[in-house]
Amino acid sequence: MPQHSHHARLLREIADALDTELQPTDDALTPHPDTLDVISNRHTKRRQLNYAVPEVLQLQRRIRRYSADHGTPHGDIVTVALDIWLRTKGYPPNLTPPKGGRATRQ
């Protein structure tokens, strides 16, 4: 008879990891605490993100207006919005740095 305790332990570890990553919030648009930590760190390296977006949605104007009204930098608005969307689709970032370095960039 095969021993299944090893597999059962691995499944419990996976379930625990998923529970900690996918904690539901009252508001689906609440930024993840890890994301807030990253964007609040002034030493976080940043790179440009350029994509063509439909002009009719007036995204650039709306981002500028929100930034002016709330004092949130443009890049942080885009970062939080994309991070929330990607996390809800099942694509969280890998914020664990590899041995001897920084978090992975993909």
Buried (B, 14 or more C-beta within 10 A) or exposed (E): EEEEEEEEEEEEEEEEEEEEEEEEEEEEEEBBEBBBEBBEEEEEEEEEEEEEEEEEEEBEEEBEEEBEEEEBEEBBBBBBBEBBEEBEEEEBBEEEEEEEEEBEEE
